[in-house]
Amino acid sequence: MTKQHSGRWADTTLRYGYVSRILHWLMAAMIFWQFLGMTLRAILGRTPLVAFFVKWHPIVGSTLLILILVRLAWYWFNRYNRPSAIPPVSTAHTNPGINWAKLGHWALYALMLVIPLLGITRLYGSGRGFAPFGIEIFAETGQEIEWTIALADALHGELAWTLFVLILGHILMVYIHEKYQNDGTLKRMAGRIKR
């Protein structure tokens, strides 16, 4: 592998490398899958199609948990060699001491960690056991732990819809940057450098 080619995998000051981009878009697709399934459940109720999404929901969720941990580790190793922060669209009415873009990104990361953890907590509390892809995470006990189920029931769905709102805000801000500032925000994650 040439130095030039290997450099494409890591982040640079101009763009995100292959690893960051693959993680970003793969997780985006999986999160879309999760929301699609839960939206169909809310609209259609119990149907074979919804049952298919529900069956895969904990498996996709636990995979997302692993990917966000990998993504955070990759961020840490590349923290000094990443594209510089995009300036806010307008700072006229905001506190210049607060980096709202960075705060929003960390809120996204936090929710992507907490939401699947709550889902796994509910599974554990149900006593059903969990073995995604044949790998046993915890065995079936048949005994319910009420407080874990209650905690997940209270927060898992609500935080998921909070994540959905933040994702919409994230997409909106990328659109605003691309449309009105033309600063290459999307190109950094798409891999195309603005000339």
N, C-alpha and C positions, 0 to 999 in steps of 0.2 A: 504494500500500500504506500503510495507516495505521500510526502509531507503535505502537499496541497490537498489531496483527497482526504487524508486523515483529519486535516484541519476543518473540513466541512462538517464533521460530526460534532465538534465542540462549538460552543458559542464564541462569537467575536464581538468587537465593539460595533460592528456594522449590522449584524443579523444573528438570529438564533441558529444554532447548528442543527443537524439532522435529529439528534437525540431529543432536544427540546421541542422541535417541531412535531416529531412523531408522537411524543408524549402528549403534547397539547391537543393535536387533532384527534388522536385516538380517544383521549378522555372526553373530548367534546362530543364525539359520536356516541360513546357509551352513556354519557349523561343524557343526551337526546333520547336514546333508547329507553332509559329509565323513566323519563318524564312522559314519553309517548305511551308506555305501558300503563302508568298510573293515571294518565288522562283518559285512556280508553276504559280503564276500570271504573272511573268516576262517571263516564258517559254511558257505557254499555252494561255495567254490572257484571254478573257472572256469565261469561260466555267461554267457549273453547279458545277463542283468540286471546281473551284476557287471561285465561288460565295459563297459556303459554308464556305470556309476559311475566305473570306472577311467579311461575316456576323459576324463571331465569333471574328475577329481580335480586335475590340475595347473592347469587353467584356473580352477577355483573357488579353489584355493590361492593362485594369483598375484593374483586379484582381492581375496582377503582381505588379502594383503600391502599392496596399494594402499589398501584401506579402513582398515587399522590405522594407516598413515602419515597418512592424512587425519584419522583420529580423534585421533591424538596432536597434530597441528597444531591441530585445533579445540580440544582440551583446553588447549593452550598459550595460545591467543588468549582463552579464556574462564576462565583459571585464577583470576582474582580475582572472578569473578561466577558462581559455581556453588553448588549446595546445600552447606551445611556438612557436614563429616564426621559420619557416624552414630556415636554412642558405642558402644563394644563392649558385647556382651550382659552380660558380667561381667568385672570387672578384679581380682577377688579373688585369683586365682592366676596373674596375668600381670604381666609387668614393665610398669609404667605408662609407661616411656620408649619402648616399642615400640608403634607403631600397626599392629596385625596386619591390619586391614582394608586400609589403604593398601599394606602390604607384599604382601598377597595380590593386590590389583589390579595392582600393578606387575609381579608375577610373571606374571599373566595376559597383560599387554601384552608382556612380554619373550618369552614363549613364542609368542604370536601373530605376533611378528616373526621369531623364529629358525626356527620350524618350516617356514614356506613358503620361507624363504631356503635351508634345507637341501634342500628338494625341488627348487628351481630349480638348486641346485648339482649335485644328482644328474643332472638332465636335461642340464645343460651338460657334465658329465663323461661322459655316455653317448654324446655326439657326434651325437645325433639332431636337434638343433635344436628351437626352441620359438617358435611364432607364434600365441599365443592371439588369437582374434577377428581373425585375419589380420594382426596386427601382429607383425613379426619382432623377437623379443628377442635371439636369437642364431641364426646359421645352422647348418645341418647340416654337420658336419666328417667324420663317420664314424670318428673316432679317440676312443677311450676314454681318460679320465684316471682311473686307478685310485684315486688317493687321494681324489678328490672323491666317487666312488661309495662307497668304503669309509666315509668320514666320514658321509655321509648315511644309508647303511645302518645304521650304528651308532647314530645319534642321532634320525633323523627320526621313526620310529615310536614309540620309547621316550618321546621328549619329547611326542609327540602324546597318548599315554596319560596322561602326567603332567598335561598340560593338561586332559584329560578329568576327572581326579580333582579338580583345582582348580576346574573349572566346577561339578562336583557340590557341592563345599564352598561355592562362591559361592551356588548355589541354596539349599542348606541354611541358610546364614546369613540369606538374605533371608526364608526361611520362618520362621525363629526370630524375627527382628525383627518380622515381620508378626503372627505368632501370639501371641507372648508380650510384646512391647513395644508393639505397635500404634503404631509411630513413623513410619509413612508411607514406609518405605524403598522399597517397590515402586512406590508412587504417584509418587515423584519421577521414576522412569524411565518410568512408564506415562502420566504427564502429568496425573494427577488429584490435585489438592491436597487434603490432609486438612483438613477444616473443624474 
